[in-house]
Amino acid sequence: MSEKTANSGNVVKLNPNKKKVLAKLCPICAKSAADEYSPFCSRRCANADLGNWLDGKYGVPTDETPDFDHNDDD
């Protein structure tokens, strides 16, 4: 099978019948994703991604302005 990497992080595999088969790749290390840890390849990569979220390395874009005018003395 020949392979070609798509922009989405998937590998497009062309089988002998010329049908495209998408293989999901782990977003952390780019190995083939495992069904048990999908979309990751292992528990290690899943935990690394969780750590990135908890460390604030990822974020969800928003149009809201942060509310820094709160008082904990109430």
PQR file with spaces between the fields and no chain letter, atoms N, CA, C, O and H, PARSE charges and radii, in Angstrom:
ATOM       1  N    MET     1       0.837   -1.196    0.000 -0.4000 1.5000
ATOM       2  CA   MET     1       0.000    0.000    0.000 -0.0000 2.0000
ATOM       3  C    MET     1       0.870    1.242    0.000  0.5500 1.7000
ATOM       4  O    MET     1       1.870    1.301    0.714 -0.5500 1.4000
ATOM       5  N    SER     2       0.508    2.207   -0.771 -0.4000 1.5000
ATOM       6  CA   SER     2       1.224    3.473   -0.721 -0.0000 2.0000
ATOM       7  C    SER     2       0.529    4.386    0.275  0.5500 1.7000
ATOM       8  O    SER     2      -0.668    4.259    0.533 -0.5500 1.4000
ATOM       9  H    SER     2      -0.305    2.159   -1.352  0.4000 1.0000
ATOM      10  N    GLU     3       1.308    5.313    0.830 -0.4000 1.5000
ATOM      11  CA   GLU     3       0.759    6.217    1.848 -0.0000 2.0000
ATOM      12  C    GLU     3       1.007    7.653    1.453  0.5500 1.7000
ATOM      13  O    GLU     3       1.974    7.968    0.759 -0.5500 1.4000
ATOM      14  H    GLU     3       2.280    5.416    0.620  0.4000 1.0000
ATOM      15  N    LYS     4       0.122    8.514    1.904 -0.4000 1.5000
ATOM      16  CA   LYS     4       0.258    9.947    1.681 -0.0000 2.0000
ATOM      17  C    LYS     4      -0.353   10.628    2.890  0.5500 1.7000
ATOM      18  O    LYS     4      -1.462   10.281    3.296 -0.5500 1.4000
ATOM      19  H    LYS     4      -0.663    8.257    2.467  0.4000 1.0000
ATOM      20  N    THR     5       0.346   11.591    3.475 -0.4000 1.5000
ATOM      21  CA   THR     5      -0.160   12.272    4.666 -0.0000 2.0000
ATOM      22  C    THR     5      -1.067   13.412    4.259  0.5500 1.7000
ATOM      23  O    THR     5      -0.706   14.241    3.423 -0.5500 1.4000
ATOM      24  H    THR     5       1.247   11.874    3.145  0.4000 1.0000
ATOM      25  N    ALA     6      -2.257   13.450    4.859 -0.4000 1.5000
ATOM      26  CA   ALA     6      -3.209   14.529    4.616 -0.0000 2.0000
ATOM      27  C    ALA     6      -2.969   15.628    5.645  0.5500 1.7000
ATOM      28  O    ALA     6      -2.329   15.386    6.669 -0.5500 1.4000
ATOM      29  H    ALA     6      -2.550   12.777    5.538  0.4000 1.0000
ATOM      30  N    ASN     7      -3.467   16.816    5.388 -0.4000 1.5000
ATOM      31  CA   ASN     7      -3.292   17.945    6.308 -0.0000 2.0000
ATOM      32  C    ASN     7      -3.989   17.735    7.638  0.5500 1.7000
ATOM      33  O    ASN     7      -3.623   18.372    8.626 -0.5500 1.4000
ATOM      34  H    ASN     7      -3.987   17.012    4.557  0.4000 1.0000
ATOM      35  N    SER     8      -4.990   16.854    7.691 -0.4000 1.5000
ATOM      36  CA   SER     8      -5.760   16.663    8.914 -0.0000 2.0000
ATOM      37  C    SER     8      -5.049   15.779    9.923  0.5500 1.7000
ATOM      38  O    SER     8      -5.595   15.533   10.999 -0.5500 1.4000
ATOM      39  H    SER     8      -5.287   16.337    6.888  0.4000 1.0000
ATOM      40  N    GLY     9      -3.849   15.290    9.619 -0.4000 1.5000
ATOM      41  CA   GLY     9      -3.149   14.408   10.540 -0.0000 2.0000
ATOM      42  C    GLY     9      -3.476   12.950   10.306  0.5500 1.7000
ATOM      43  O    GLY     9      -3.069   12.092   11.089 -0.5500 1.4000
ATOM      44  H    GLY     9      -3.405   15.489    8.746  0.4000 1.0000
ATOM      45  N    ASN    10      -4.196   12.657    9.253 -0.4000 1.5000
ATOM      46  CA   ASN    10      -4.521   11.287    8.911 -0.0000 2.0000
ATOM      47  C    ASN    10      -3.629   10.821    7.780  0.5500 1.7000
ATOM      48  O    ASN    10      -3.112   11.635    7.014 -0.5500 1.4000
ATOM      49  H    ASN    10      -4.526   13.354    8.616  0.4000 1.0000
ATOM      50  N    VAL    11      -3.450    9.538    7.672 -0.4000 1.5000
ATOM      51  CA   VAL    11      -2.703    8.975    6.563 -0.0000 2.0000
ATOM      52  C    VAL    11      -3.705    8.354    5.616  0.5500 1.7000
ATOM      53  O    VAL    11      -4.559    7.568    6.027 -0.5500 1.4000
ATOM      54  H    VAL    11      -3.870    8.877    8.294  0.4000 1.0000
ATOM      55  N    VAL    12      -3.600    8.706    4.363 -0.4000 1.5000
ATOM      56  CA   VAL    12      -4.472    8.129    3.346 -0.0000 2.0000
ATOM      57  C    VAL    12      -3.717    6.958    2.745  0.5500 1.7000
ATOM      58  O    VAL    12      -2.681    7.133    2.105 -0.5500 1.4000
ATOM      59  H    VAL    12      -2.907    9.345    4.029  0.4000 1.0000
ATOM      60  N    LYS    13      -4.247    5.764    2.958 -0.4000 1.5000
ATOM      61  CA   LYS    13      -3.622    4.573    2.408 -0.0000 2.0000
ATOM      62  C    LYS    13      -4.395    4.160    1.171  0.5500 1.7000
ATOM      63  O    LYS    13      -5.621    4.053    1.199 -0.5500 1.4000
ATOM      64  H    LYS    13      -5.089    5.622    3.478  0.4000 1.0000
ATOM      65  N    LEU    14      -3.678    3.929    0.095 -0.4000 1.5000
ATOM      66  CA   LEU    14      -4.313    3.485   -1.136 -0.0000 2.0000
ATOM      67  C    LEU    14      -4.100    1.980   -1.259  0.5500 1.7000
ATOM      68  O    LEU    14      -2.967    1.513   -1.376 -0.5500 1.4000
ATOM      69  H    LEU    14      -2.682    4.015    0.072  0.4000 1.0000
ATOM      70  N    ASN    15      -5.193    1.229   -1.231 -0.4000 1.5000
ATOM      71  CA   ASN    15      -5.057   -0.215   -1.373 -0.0000 2.0000
ATOM      72  C    ASN    15      -5.036   -0.574   -2.860  0.5500 1.7000
ATOM      73  O    ASN    15      -5.268    0.300   -3.695 -0.5500 1.4000
ATOM      74  H    ASN    15      -6.114    1.608   -1.135  0.4000 1.0000
ATOM      75  N    PRO    16      -4.769   -1.819   -3.210 -0.5600 1.5000
ATOM      76  CA   PRO    16      -4.669   -2.195   -4.622  0.2800 2.0000
ATOM      77  C    PRO    16      -5.917   -1.884   -5.441  0.5500 1.7000
ATOM      78  O    PRO    16      -5.818   -1.736   -6.659 -0.5500 1.4000
ATOM      79  N    ASN    17      -7.071   -1.781   -4.822 -0.4000 1.5000
ATOM      80  CA   ASN    17      -8.311   -1.467   -5.537 -0.0000 2.0000
ATOM      81  C    ASN    17      -8.508    0.032   -5.702  0.5500 1.7000
ATOM      82  O    ASN    17      -9.562    0.471   -6.161 -0.5500 1.4000
ATOM      83  H    ASN    17      -7.151   -1.900   -3.833  0.4000 1.0000
ATOM      84  N    LYS    18      -7.491    0.832   -5.328 -0.4000 1.5000
ATOM      85  CA   LYS    18      -7.507    2.296   -5.446 -0.0000 2.0000
ATOM      86  C    LYS    18      -8.568    2.956   -4.558  0.5500 1.7000
ATOM      87  O    LYS    18      -9.014    4.067   -4.847 -0.5500 1.4000
ATOM      88  H    LYS    18      -6.634    0.475   -4.956  0.4000 1.0000
ATOM      89  N    LYS    19      -8.966    2.286   -3.495 -0.4000 1.5000
ATOM      90  CA   LYS    19      -9.895    2.891   -2.543 -0.0000 2.0000
ATOM      91  C    LYS    19      -9.084    3.563   -1.444  0.5500 1.7000
ATOM      92  O    LYS    19      -8.069    3.028   -0.997 -0.5500 1.4000
ATOM      93  H    LYS    19      -8.604    1.384   -3.260  0.4000 1.0000
ATOM      94  N    LYS    20      -9.530    4.729   -1.014 -0.4000 1.5000
ATOM      95  CA   LYS    20      -8.846    5.455    0.051 -0.0000 2.0000
ATOM      96  C    LYS    20      -9.309    4.933    1.403  0.5500 1.7000
ATOM      97  O    LYS    20     -10.507    4.790    1.648 -0.5500 1.4000
ATOM      98  H    LYS    20     -10.354    5.163   -1.377  0.4000 1.0000
ATOM      99  N    VAL    21      -8.351    4.650    2.275 -0.4000 1.5000
ATOM     100  CA   VAL    21      -8.631    4.210    3.637 -0.0000 2.0000
ATOM     101  C    VAL    21      -7.904    5.177    4.558  0.5500 1.7000
ATOM     102  O    VAL    21      -6.690    5.342    4.444 -0.5500 1.4000
ATOM     103  H    VAL    21      -7.378    4.766    2.076  0.4000 1.0000
ATOM     104  N    LEU    22      -8.631    5.819    5.473 -0.4000 1.5000
ATOM     105  CA   LEU    22      -8.009    6.765    6.393 -0.0000 2.0000
ATOM     106  C    LEU    22      -7.535    6.042    7.648  0.5500 1.7000
ATOM     107  O    LEU    22      -8.300    5.305    8.270 -0.5500 1.4000
ATOM     108  H    LEU    22      -9.617    5.684    5.566  0.4000 1.0000
ATOM     109  N    ALA    23      -6.294    6.249    8.015 -0.4000 1.5000
ATOM     110  CA   ALA    23      -5.748    5.717    9.253 -0.0000 2.0000
ATOM     111  C    ALA    23      -5.553    6.892   10.196  0.5500 1.7000
ATOM     112  O    ALA    23      -4.817    7.823    9.868 -0.5500 1.4000
ATOM     113  H    ALA    23      -5.673    6.849    7.510  0.4000 1.0000
ATOM     114  N    LYS    24      -6.183    6.875   11.345 -0.4000 1.5000
ATOM     115  CA   LYS    24      -6.058    7.965   12.305 -0.0000 2.0000
ATOM     116  C    LYS    24      -4.682    7.946   12.949  0.5500 1.7000
ATOM     117  O    LYS    24      -4.156    6.889   13.299 -0.5500 1.4000
ATOM     118  H    LYS    24      -6.781    6.119   11.612  0.4000 1.0000
ATOM     119  N    LEU    25      -4.112    9.127   13.097 -0.4000 1.5000
ATOM     120  CA   LEU    25      -2.809    9.273   13.731 -0.0000 2.0000
ATOM     121  C    LEU    25      -2.958    9.972   15.073  0.5500 1.7000
ATOM     122  O    LEU    25      -3.798   10.855   15.241 -0.5500 1.4000
ATOM     123  H    LEU    25      -4.539    9.986   12.812  0.4000 1.0000
ATOM     124  N    CYS    26      -2.137    9.564   16.013 -0.4000 1.5000
ATOM     125  CA   CYS    26      -2.108   10.167   17.342 -0.0000 2.0000
ATOM     126  C    CYS    26      -1.688   11.633   17.209  0.5500 1.7000
ATOM     127  O    CYS    26      -0.679   11.918   16.565 -0.5500 1.4000
ATOM     128  H    CYS    26      -1.455    8.846   15.876  0.4000 1.0000
ATOM     129  N    PRO    27      -2.442   12.574   17.806 -0.5600 1.5000
ATOM     130  CA   PRO    27      -2.090   13.993   17.703  0.2800 2.0000
ATOM     131  C    PRO    27      -0.839   14.377   18.502  0.5500 1.7000
ATOM     132  O    PRO    27      -0.306   15.471   18.314 -0.5500 1.4000
ATOM     133  N    ILE    28      -0.369   13.505   19.380 -0.4000 1.5000
ATOM     134  CA   ILE    28       0.818   13.800   20.184 -0.0000 2.0000
ATOM     135  C    ILE    28       2.094   13.314   19.497  0.5500 1.7000
ATOM     136  O    ILE    28       3.054   14.073   19.364 -0.5500 1.4000
ATOM     137  H    ILE    28      -0.802   12.617   19.533  0.4000 1.0000
ATOM     138  N    CYS    29       2.109   12.035   19.056 -0.4000 1.5000
ATOM     139  CA   CYS    29       3.345   11.466   18.512 -0.0000 2.0000
ATOM     140  C    CYS    29       3.241   11.015   17.056  0.5500 1.7000
ATOM     141  O    CYS    29       4.243   10.605   16.470 -0.5500 1.4000
ATOM     142  H    CYS    29       1.329   11.419   19.164  0.4000 1.0000
ATOM     143  N    ALA    30       2.058   11.081   16.469 -0.4000 1.5000
ATOM     144  CA   ALA    30       1.809   10.736   15.066 -0.0000 2.0000
ATOM     145  C    ALA    30       1.916    9.244   14.752  0.5500 1.7000
ATOM     146  O    ALA    30       2.022    8.874   13.583 -0.5500 1.4000
ATOM     147  H    ALA    30       1.244   11.414   16.945  0.4000 1.0000
ATOM     148  N    LYS    31       1.890    8.373   15.777 -0.4000 1.5000
ATOM     149  CA   LYS    31       1.797    6.937   15.528 -0.0000 2.0000
ATOM     150  C    LYS    31       0.337    6.611   15.238  0.5500 1.7000
ATOM     151  O    LYS    31      -0.538    7.456   15.426 -0.5500 1.4000
ATOM     152  H    LYS    31       1.803    8.674   16.727  0.4000 1.0000
ATOM     153  N    SER    32       0.073    5.400   14.784 -0.4000 1.5000
ATOM     154  CA   SER    32      -1.302    4.980   14.519 -0.0000 2.0000
ATOM     155  C    SER    32      -2.097    4.968   15.815  0.5500 1.7000
ATOM     156  O    SER    32      -1.613    4.473   16.833 -0.5500 1.4000
ATOM     157  H    SER    32       0.784    4.713   14.632  0.4000 1.0000
ATOM     158  N    ALA    33      -3.309    5.505   15.791 -0.4000 1.5000
ATOM     159  CA   ALA    33      -4.163    5.555   16.971 -0.0000 2.0000
ATOM     160  C    ALA    33      -4.657    4.161   17.325  0.5500 1.7000
ATOM     161  O    ALA    33      -4.915    3.344   16.441 -0.5500 1.4000
ATOM     162  H    ALA    33      -3.703    5.907   14.964  0.4000 1.0000
ATOM     163  N    ALA    34      -4.788    3.889   18.629 -0.4000 1.5000
ATOM     164  CA   ALA    34      -5.310    2.622   19.125 -0.0000 2.0000
ATOM     165  C    ALA    34      -6.772    2.821   19.479  0.5500 1.7000
ATOM     166  O    ALA    34      -7.144    3.858   20.029 -0.5500 1.4000
ATOM     167  H    ALA    34      -4.578    4.553   19.347  0.4000 1.0000
ATOM     168  N    ASP    35      -7.606    1.832   19.167 -0.4000 1.5000
ATOM     169  CA   ASP    35      -9.039    1.941   19.463 -0.0000 2.0000
ATOM     170  C    ASP    35      -9.288    2.197   20.947  0.5500 1.7000
ATOM     171  O    ASP    35     -10.185    2.961   21.302 -0.5500 1.4000
ATOM     172  H    ASP    35      -7.304    0.990   18.721  0.4000 1.0000
ATOM     173  N    GLU    36      -8.509    1.569   21.805 -0.4000 1.5000
ATOM     174  CA   GLU    36      -8.702    1.703   23.252 -0.0000 2.0000
ATOM     175  C    GLU    36      -8.459    3.125   23.752  0.5500 1.7000
ATOM     176  O    GLU    36      -9.093    3.557   24.715 -0.5500 1.4000
ATOM     177  H    GLU    36      -7.780    0.948   21.516  0.4000 1.0000
ATOM     178  N    TYR    37      -7.547    3.856   23.108 -0.4000 1.5000
ATOM     179  CA   TYR    37      -7.183    5.202   23.553 -0.0000 2.0000
ATOM     180  C    TYR    37      -7.514    6.269   22.514  0.5500 1.7000
ATOM     181  O    TYR    37      -7.006    7.386   22.601 -0.5500 1.4000
ATOM     182  H    TYR    37      -7.033    3.505   22.326  0.4000 1.0000
ATOM     183  N    SER    38      -8.336    5.953   21.555 -0.4000 1.5000
ATOM     184  CA   SER    38      -8.662    6.845   20.445 -0.0000 2.0000
ATOM     185  C    SER    38      -8.997    8.250   20.939  0.5500 1.7000
ATOM     186  O    SER    38      -9.781    8.387   21.879 -0.5500 1.4000
ATOM     187  H    SER    38      -8.749    5.045   21.484  0.4000 1.0000
ATOM     188  N    PRO    39      -8.444    9.271   20.351 -0.5600 1.5000
ATOM     189  CA   PRO    39      -7.652    9.349   19.129  0.2800 2.0000
ATOM     190  C    PRO    39      -6.156    9.185   19.363  0.5500 1.7000
ATOM     191  O    PRO    39      -5.363    9.477   18.468 -0.5500 1.4000
ATOM     192  N    PHE    40      -5.755    8.727   20.541 -0.4000 1.5000
ATOM     193  CA   PHE    40      -4.338    8.590   20.875 -0.0000 2.0000
ATOM     194  C    PHE    40      -3.864    7.161   20.638  0.5500 1.7000
ATOM     195  O    PHE    40      -4.671    6.257   20.423 -0.5500 1.4000
ATOM     196  H    PHE    40      -6.400    8.490   21.268  0.4000 1.0000
ATOM     197  N    CYS    41      -2.548    6.966   20.679 -0.4000 1.5000
ATOM     198  CA   CYS    41      -1.985    5.635   20.452 -0.0000 2.0000
ATOM     199  C    CYS    41      -1.799    4.875   21.760  0.5500 1.7000
ATOM     200  O    CYS    41      -1.713    3.647   21.757 -0.5500 1.4000
ATOM     201  H    CYS    41      -1.893    7.700   20.854  0.4000 1.0000
ATOM     202  N    SER    42      -1.736    5.590   22.867 -0.4000 1.5000
ATOM     203  CA   SER    42      -1.454    4.943   24.149 -0.0000 2.0000
ATOM     204  C    SER    42      -1.967    5.802   25.301  0.5500 1.7000
ATOM     205  O    SER    42      -2.357    6.955   25.123 -0.5500 1.4000
ATOM     206  H    SER    42      -1.806    6.587   22.870  0.4000 1.0000
ATOM     207  N    ARG    43      -1.952    5.201   26.479 -0.4000 1.5000
ATOM     208  CA   ARG    43      -2.344    5.946   27.683 -0.0000 2.0000
ATOM     209  C    ARG    43      -1.356    7.093   27.936  0.5500 1.7000
ATOM     210  O    ARG    43      -1.749    8.161   28.404 -0.5500 1.4000
ATOM     211  H    ARG    43      -1.635    4.264   26.624  0.4000 1.0000
ATOM     212  N    ARG    44      -0.083    6.867   27.627 -0.4000 1.5000
ATOM     213  CA   ARG    44       0.924    7.907   27.820 -0.0000 2.0000
ATOM     214  C    ARG    44       0.584    9.157   27.024  0.5500 1.7000
ATOM     215  O    ARG    44       0.631   10.265   27.559 -0.5500 1.4000
ATOM     216  H    ARG    44       0.236    5.999   27.247  0.4000 1.0000
ATOM     217  N    CYS    45       0.241    8.991   25.752 -0.4000 1.5000
ATOM     218  CA   CYS    45      -0.095   10.155   24.920 -0.0000 2.0000
ATOM     219  C    CYS    45      -1.412   10.793   25.367  0.5500 1.7000
ATOM     220  O    CYS    45      -1.550   12.015   25.323 -0.5500 1.4000
ATOM     221  H    CYS    45       0.203    8.092   25.317  0.4000 1.0000
ATOM     222  N    ALA    46      -2.372    9.986   25.794 -0.4000 1.5000
ATOM     223  CA   ALA    46      -3.632   10.531   26.300 -0.0000 2.0000
ATOM     224  C    ALA    46      -3.372   11.377   27.540  0.5500 1.7000
ATOM     225  O    ALA    46      -3.945   12.456   27.690 -0.5500 1.4000
ATOM     226  H    ALA    46      -2.260    8.993   25.830  0.4000 1.0000
ATOM     227  N    ASN    47      -2.503   10.887   28.432 -0.4000 1.5000
ATOM     228  CA   ASN    47      -2.175   11.640   29.644 -0.0000 2.0000
ATOM     229  C    ASN    47      -1.361   12.893   29.324  0.5500 1.7000
ATOM     230  O    ASN    47      -1.522   13.921   29.981 -0.5500 1.4000
ATOM     231  H    ASN    47      -2.037   10.010   28.310  0.4000 1.0000
ATOM     232  N    ALA    48      -0.491   12.812   28.324 -0.4000 1.5000
ATOM     233  CA   ALA    48       0.272   13.999   27.916 -0.0000 2.0000
ATOM     234  C    ALA    48      -0.682   15.079   27.409  0.5500 1.7000
ATOM     235  O    ALA    48      -0.495   16.257   27.711 -0.5500 1.4000
ATOM     236  H    ALA    48      -0.360   11.977   27.790  0.4000 1.0000
ATOM     237  N    ASP    49      -1.701   14.692   26.641 -0.4000 1.5000
ATOM     238  CA   ASP    49      -2.680   15.653   26.139 -0.0000 2.0000
ATOM     239  C    ASP    49      -3.487   16.260   27.290  0.5500 1.7000
ATOM     240  O    ASP    49      -3.731   17.466   27.315 -0.5500 1.4000
ATOM     241  H    ASP    49      -1.853   13.734   26.396  0.4000 1.0000
ATOM     242  N    LEU    50      -3.895   15.421   28.236 -0.4000 1.5000
ATOM     243  CA   LEU    50      -4.623   15.928   29.405 -0.0000 2.0000
ATOM     244  C    LEU    50      -3.763   16.919   30.178  0.5500 1.7000
ATOM     245  O    LEU    50      -4.248   17.960   30.622 -0.5500 1.4000
ATOM     246  H    LEU    50      -3.697   14.442   28.215  0.4000 1.0000
ATOM     247  N    GLY    51      -2.491   16.590   30.336 -0.4000 1.5000
ATOM     248  CA   GLY    51      -1.573   17.502   31.019 -0.0000 2.0000
ATOM     249  C    GLY    51      -1.456   18.836   30.300  0.5500 1.7000
ATOM     250  O    GLY    51      -1.370   19.885   30.937 -0.5500 1.4000
ATOM     251  H    GLY    51      -2.098   15.744   29.976  0.4000 1.0000
ATOM     252  N    ASN    52      -1.451   18.795   28.966 -0.4000 1.5000
ATOM     253  CA   ASN    52      -1.401   20.046   28.195 -0.0000 2.0000
ATOM     254  C    ASN    52      -2.633   20.903   28.457  0.5500 1.7000
ATOM     255  O    ASN    52      -2.521   22.122   28.588 -0.5500 1.4000
ATOM     256  H    ASN    52      -1.521   17.943   28.448  0.4000 1.0000
ATOM     257  N    TRP    53      -3.804   20.281   28.534 -0.4000 1.5000
ATOM     258  CA   TRP    53      -5.033   21.032   28.843 -0.0000 2.0000
ATOM     259  C    TRP    53      -4.953   21.621   30.251  0.5500 1.7000
ATOM     260  O    TRP    53      -5.268   22.793   30.457 -0.5500 1.4000
ATOM     261  H    TRP    53      -3.895   19.291   28.427  0.4000 1.0000
ATOM     262  N    LEU    54      -4.534   20.807   31.214 -0.4000 1.5000
ATOM     263  CA   LEU    54      -4.490   21.268   32.608 -0.0000 2.0000
ATOM     264  C    LEU    54      -3.435   22.349   32.828  0.5500 1.7000
ATOM     265  O    LEU    54      -3.598   23.203   33.700 -0.5500 1.4000
ATOM     266  H    LEU    54      -4.278   19.855   31.046  0.4000 1.0000
ATOM     267  N    ASP    55      -2.363   22.319   32.049 -0.4000 1.5000
ATOM     268  CA   ASP    55      -1.318   23.344   32.153 -0.0000 2.0000
ATOM     269  C    ASP    55      -1.682   24.622   31.408  0.5500 1.7000
ATOM     270  O    ASP    55      -0.939   25.602   31.466 -0.5500 1.4000
ATOM     271  H    ASP    55      -2.231   21.626   31.341  0.4000 1.0000
ATOM     272  N    GLY    56      -2.801   24.624   30.718 -0.4000 1.5000
ATOM     273  CA   GLY    56      -3.228   25.811   29.993 -0.0000 2.0000
ATOM     274  C    GLY    56      -2.551   25.988   28.644  0.5500 1.7000
ATOM     275  O    GLY    56      -2.577   27.080   28.075 -0.5500 1.4000
ATOM     276  H    GLY    56      -3.404   23.827   30.672  0.4000 1.0000
ATOM     277  N    LYS    57      -1.944   24.925   28.126 -0.4000 1.5000
ATOM     278  CA   LYS    57      -1.284   25.016   26.816 -0.0000 2.0000
ATOM     279  C    LYS    57      -2.287   25.039   25.673  0.5500 1.7000
ATOM     280  O    LYS    57      -1.974   25.505   24.577 -0.5500 1.4000
ATOM     281  H    LYS    57      -1.922   24.038   28.588  0.4000 1.0000
ATOM     282  N    TYR    58      -3.475   24.546   25.920 -0.4000 1.5000
ATOM     283  CA   TYR    58      -4.544   24.580   24.925 -0.0000 2.0000
ATOM     284  C    TYR    58      -5.605   25.553   25.422  0.5500 1.7000
ATOM     285  O    TYR    58      -5.694   25.825   26.620 -0.5500 1.4000
ATOM     286  H    TYR    58      -3.729   24.168   26.810  0.4000 1.0000
ATOM     287  N    GLY    59      -6.389   26.064   24.522 -0.4000 1.5000
ATOM     288  CA   GLY    59      -7.480   26.943   24.894 -0.0000 2.0000
ATOM     289  C    GLY    59      -8.556   26.924   23.848  0.5500 1.7000
ATOM     290  O    GLY    59      -8.315   26.564   22.695 -0.5500 1.4000
ATOM     291  H    GLY    59      -6.317   25.844   23.550  0.4000 1.0000
ATOM     292  N    VAL    60      -9.728   27.307   24.243 -0.4000 1.5000
ATOM     293  CA   VAL    60     -10.855   27.398   23.326 -0.0000 2.0000
ATOM     294  C    VAL    60     -11.083   28.874   23.038  0.5500 1.7000
ATOM     295  O    VAL    60     -11.318   29.652   23.962 -0.5500 1.4000
ATOM     296  H    VAL    60      -9.924   27.599   25.179  0.4000 1.0000
ATOM     297  N    PRO    61     -11.018   29.272   21.769 -0.5600 1.5000
ATOM     298  CA   PRO    61     -11.204   30.686   21.452  0.2800 2.0000
ATOM     299  C    PRO    61     -12.615   31.164   21.793  0.5500 1.7000
ATOM     300  O    PRO    61     -13.589   30.427   21.643 -0.5500 1.4000
ATOM     301  N    THR    62     -12.702   32.399   22.248 -0.4000 1.5000
ATOM     302  CA   THR    62     -13.994   32.975   22.613 -0.0000 2.0000
ATOM     303  C    THR    62     -13.980   34.470   22.327  0.5500 1.7000
ATOM     304  O    THR    62     -12.923   35.096   22.250 -0.5500 1.4000
ATOM     305  H    THR    62     -11.910   32.998   22.370  0.4000 1.0000
ATOM     306  N    ASP    63     -15.168   35.024   22.171 -0.4000 1.5000
ATOM     307  CA   ASP    63     -15.302   36.463   21.978 -0.0000 2.0000
ATOM     308  C    ASP    63     -15.536   37.178   23.305  0.5500 1.7000
ATOM     309  O    ASP    63     -15.563   38.408   23.351 -0.5500 1.4000
ATOM     310  H    ASP    63     -16.026   34.515   22.233  0.4000 1.0000
ATOM     311  N    GLU    64     -15.705   36.419   24.377 -0.4000 1.5000
ATOM     312  CA   GLU    64     -15.981   37.011   25.688 -0.0000 2.0000
ATOM     313  C    GLU    64     -14.718   37.652   26.257  0.5500 1.7000
ATOM     314  O    GLU    64     -13.605   37.181   26.022 -0.5500 1.4000
ATOM     315  H    GLU    64     -15.683   35.420   24.340  0.4000 1.0000
ATOM     316  N    THR    65     -14.911   38.732   27.006 -0.4000 1.5000
ATOM     317  CA   THR    65     -13.785   39.354   27.686 -0.0000 2.0000
ATOM     318  C    THR    65     -13.683   38.756   29.084  0.5500 1.7000
ATOM     319  O    THR    65     -14.706   38.478   29.709 -0.5500 1.4000
ATOM     320  H    THR    65     -15.815   39.115   27.197  0.4000 1.0000
ATOM     321  N    PRO    66     -12.467   38.554   29.585 -0.5600 1.5000
ATOM     322  CA   PRO    66     -12.312   37.984   30.921  0.2800 2.0000
ATOM     323  C    PRO    66     -12.869   38.924   31.984  0.5500 1.7000
ATOM     324  O    PRO    66     -12.745   40.144   31.869 -0.5500 1.4000
ATOM     325  N    ASP    67     -13.476   38.359   33.009 -0.4000 1.5000
ATOM     326  CA   ASP    67     -14.037   39.131   34.116 -0.0000 2.0000
ATOM     327  C    ASP    67     -13.045   39.094   35.274  0.5500 1.7000
ATOM     328  O    ASP    67     -13.060   38.161   36.077 -0.5500 1.4000
ATOM     329  H    ASP    67     -13.577   37.369   33.103  0.4000 1.0000
ATOM     330  N    PHE    68     -12.189   40.099   35.359 -0.4000 1.5000
ATOM     331  CA   PHE    68     -11.201   40.170   36.424 -0.0000 2.0000
ATOM     332  C    PHE    68     -11.686   41.035   37.589  0.5500 1.7000
ATOM     333  O    PHE    68     -10.938   41.279   38.536 -0.5500 1.4000
ATOM     334  H    PHE    68     -12.177   40.857   34.706  0.4000 1.0000
ATOM     335  N    ASP    69     -12.916   41.490   37.520 -0.4000 1.5000
ATOM     336  CA   ASP    69     -13.458   42.395   38.533 -0.0000 2.0000
ATOM     337  C    ASP    69     -14.327   41.628   39.526  0.5500 1.7000
ATOM     338  O    ASP    69     -15.483   41.986   39.752 -0.5500 1.4000
ATOM     339  H    ASP    69     -13.523   41.292   36.750  0.4000 1.0000
ATOM     340  N    HIS    70     -13.772   40.577   40.114 -0.4000 1.5000
ATOM     341  CA   HIS    70     -14.520   39.833   41.116 -0.0000 2.0000
ATOM     342  C    HIS    70     -13.858   40.021   42.478  0.5500 1.7000
ATOM     343  O    HIS    70     -12.651   40.244   42.573 -0.5500 1.4000
ATOM     344  H    HIS    70     -12.833   40.286   39.930  0.4000 1.0000
ATOM     345  N    ASN    71     -14.650   39.929   43.502 -0.4000 1.5000
ATOM     346  CA   ASN    71     -14.166   40.147   44.856 -0.0000 2.0000
ATOM     347  C    ASN    71     -14.504   38.923   45.682  0.5500 1.7000
ATOM     348  O    ASN    71     -15.669   38.536   45.778 -0.5500 1.4000
ATOM     349  H    ASN    71     -15.631   39.747   43.425  0.4000 1.0000
ATOM     350  N    ASP    72     -13.481   38.303   46.285 -0.4000 1.5000
ATOM     351  CA   ASP    72     -13.716   37.097   47.083 -0.0000 2.0000
ATOM     352  C    ASP    72     -14.185   37.417   48.491  0.5500 1.7000
ATOM     353  O    ASP    72     -14.435   36.491   49.263 -0.5500 1.4000
ATOM     354  H    ASP    72     -12.535   38.617   46.207  0.4000 1.0000
ATOM     355  N    ASP    73     -14.316   38.692   48.865 -0.4000 1.5000
ATOM     356  CA   ASP    73     -14.730   39.060   50.210 -0.0000 2.0000
ATOM     357  C    ASP    73     -16.236   39.003   50.413  0.5500 1.7000
ATOM     358  O    ASP    73     -16.708   39.199   51.533 -0.5500 1.4000
ATOM     359  H    ASP    73     -14.113   39.444   48.238  0.4000 1.0000
ATOM     360  N    ASP    74     -17.003   38.740   49.355 -0.4000 1.5000
ATOM     361  CA   ASP    74     -18.478   38.740   49.481 -0.0000 2.0000
ATOM     362  C    ASP    74     -18.986   37.592   50.290  0.5500 1.7000
ATOM     363  O    ASP    74     -20.195   37.459   50.481 -0.5500 1.4000
ATOM     364  H    ASP    74     -16.620   38.581   48.446  0.4000 1.0000
